Amino acid sequence: MIKTENLTKRYDALTAVENVSFQVKSGEVLGFLGPNGAGKSTTMRMIAGFITPTAGTASICGHDILRDPLRAKAVLGYLPEGAPSYGEMSVQGFLSFIAQLRGLDVEHRKLRLNYVIERLQLANVLHQTIDTLSKGFRRRVGLAQAILHDPEVLVLDEPTDGLDPLQKHEVRSLISEMSPNKTIIISTHILEEVDAVCTRAIIIARGRIVADDTPAGLKALAPSGRLDDVFRTVAA
């Protein structure tokens, strides 16, 4: 469902991502881990077609993100880092706009809007402009637009960033609820999130993959059996 081959991104003398290759199958929730500046967000932006790789390829459900971008993006839901949106729009107006862009017919649009508004508890802020929302609510609006069209693939960059503990639990429950029928990549720096929702984890450091295993398999690499100890060891 998601496939990268030798994905590379260079900025002049800086190599942000180098020869990153992996595949994610339907039903998998992949945790993408790494220290700040490791290349997590850059990799996810290339997979989503947001930036162009210097070398290598990425495909979504068999559609190359460069050669067939419209079909690739049609089956993809993407939550970028920081959950950017149109701050002057109301929550309701923004989500309705996204539903139209996604080509949902009137009936399906109504059903999906009702679902994301209820599931992400946005009813009380529907008429507020997005730039007046708290960081947590902006994150929820960003997640709502990513899942609005019920895509086969989700790429979520820090989906619980800025949420309180209860909201984090609710978002993790939503990801677990959706996972059997989707392919999901989550970029996170919260190790407990990997235990909570991920079936597999990749650790990236200095632009390269340094570990790829199940959470249990990664824990076995450290004498303590703790994921944070594995992370510190392999990402050093």
N, C-alpha and C positions, 0 to 999 in steps of 0.2 A: 504493500500500500504506500509506503514511503521508502525511497531508495536514494542513497547518495553514493557517488563514486568519485573518489579523489577530489572532493570538494575543497577548493582553495580560494582564499581571498587575501590579496596583498594591497597595501596602501603605501606606494613608493617603497621605502626600505623596510617597512613593517609588514611582516606576515602575520595576519590576525588568525587565519585558519589554514591548516596545511594538510592536504591529502586525507580528508575525513571521509570515511566510507562506512556505511552501516545500512541495515534494512530494518523496518518495523512492520510487523504483520498485523492484520485485523485482530482486534481483541487485546492487543498489547498496550500497556501504558508505560512509556519509556521516560524515566527521569533523566534529565540532562544536567549534570552537575559540573561545577568547576569554580575556582576562585574568580574574583573580579578581574576582568581583562583576559580571561582564558579563551574566549572565542565562542561562548554559548549563544549570545544574542546574534552575533554575526552569522553563525551557522543557521540559526532559525530564520533569520531574514533572507538568507539565500534559498532555503527550502521553500519559503513562502513567496518567492519571486519579488521580494521587496528591494533587494540589491542583487547585482549581477556578479556571479563568481568570476574570478580571474582565470580559473581552470576548473575542470571537473563538471559533473552533472548532478542534477537532482530531479526526481520525478515523483508525482503524486498520482496514485492509482494508474500508473502506466503512462501518464501524460508528462512529457518533459516540460519543466517549468520555463525553459527558454524557447523551445520550438513550438510548444502548444500551451501558452500561458493561460488562455481563457478557460480551457477545459480543466487544466490543473487547478486553477483558483476557484472554479465552480464547485468542486468537491472538497474544498478546504475552508476551514474556519480558523482565523488567525487572530490571536490577541498579542499585539506588539508590546514591547517593553514600555512601561509608563501608561499604557492604555490610551493613546492619543485619540481625540475625536474632535468634533466641531463644538467648541465651548459655548458659542452663542445660540446653539439650538437647544430646545427642550429635550428631555429624555424621550418623551413620546414622539416628538418630531424626528429625532435622530434615528430611533429604532424603526419608525415607519419608512424613513428614507432608505435605510439599509434593506428593509424588506422589499422595497420597490427595485433597488439596484440588483437584488438577488433574483428578481423575476418571479416572486411568489404571486400566485393568483389571489383574488380578493378573499376567498374563503380560507385558503391555506394560510394566507398572511394573518388573518384574524386569529386563527388557531395558534399559530406560532408566536405571535405577539403576546397573546394571553398567557401562553406557557412560560415564556422567558420572564415576563413581568411578575408572574406569581412565583416562579421557581427561584428567582433572584431577589425577590422582595423589593420591587421597585415601585409599587403602586403609590406610595406616599411621596415620591419625588418626580412623578411623571411630568408635571408641569413646571418643574424647575429647569433653569438652563444648566447645562453640564458644568460650566465654569464656576457655578455656585456650590457644587457638590463637594463633599469630603473626598479624600483620596480613596477611601474604601468604597464609596458609592460609585466613583468614576471607574474603579476597577470592575465593579459588578456590571455597570453599563457596558464596558468593554467586553466582558465575558458574554453578556447577553447578545451583543451583535455577532460574536464569533459563532455561537451555536444557533442563531436565529433560523437559518435555513436547513438545520439538521444535517450538517455535512458528514461525509464518511471519515474525514481526517480532521484532527484538531492539532494545531500548533500553538501552545499557550506559554507565553513568556512571563514567568513569575505571576501565576494566576491568583495567588493569595496575598500578594504584597499589599500592605496597608490595611488588611482586614483584621478585625479583632478575633479572639480565639473562637467564638461561636460562629462567626462568619466563615472563618477558615474551615471549620468542621463542616459547615453546610456546603461549601464549594467542593471540598474533598468528597463528600457524599454524592454530590452531583456528578463528579468525574467518575466515581466508581459505578454509579447508576448507568452512565452512558457507555462505559468502556466495553461491554461485551460486543457491541455492534459497531465500534469505531476503532480507529487507530489514533493514538494520542501521544504527543510528545509534550512534556512539561519541563521547562527550564526552571530550576529552583536552587536556592542556596539553603533551604530548610531541610535538613536531613531527615527529620521526622516525617516530612511529607513523602519521601521515598518509601519509607516503611508503610505509610498509611494507604497510598494509592497505586504505587508503581509495581509492575511485574518484572521490570528490568531497569537497570541503571547504567548509564555511560558517564564516565568521568573524563573531562577534557582539561588539559593544562597546556599552556603555551601554544595553543592552537592545534594540539594533537590529542587523539584519543589515547588515554593511558589505562583505561579499564572498561570492561563491558561484561556484565554478568547480572544475575538476579540479585536483589538486595541480600538474600541469604548467602549467596555465593561470595559476594563482596565482603560481607562480615567475616566469613571464614578466613579471609586473608590476614586478619589481625588477631593476635593472641587474645586480646580483650573481647573479641566478638562484637566490637562496636563500629558502626558505620563511620562515625566521625574520625576514629583512629585510622581507618582505611583511607579515608579522604585525605587526611593530612599526610599520610605516607606516600601515596601514589601521586598526589598533586604537588608535592614539594619540588 
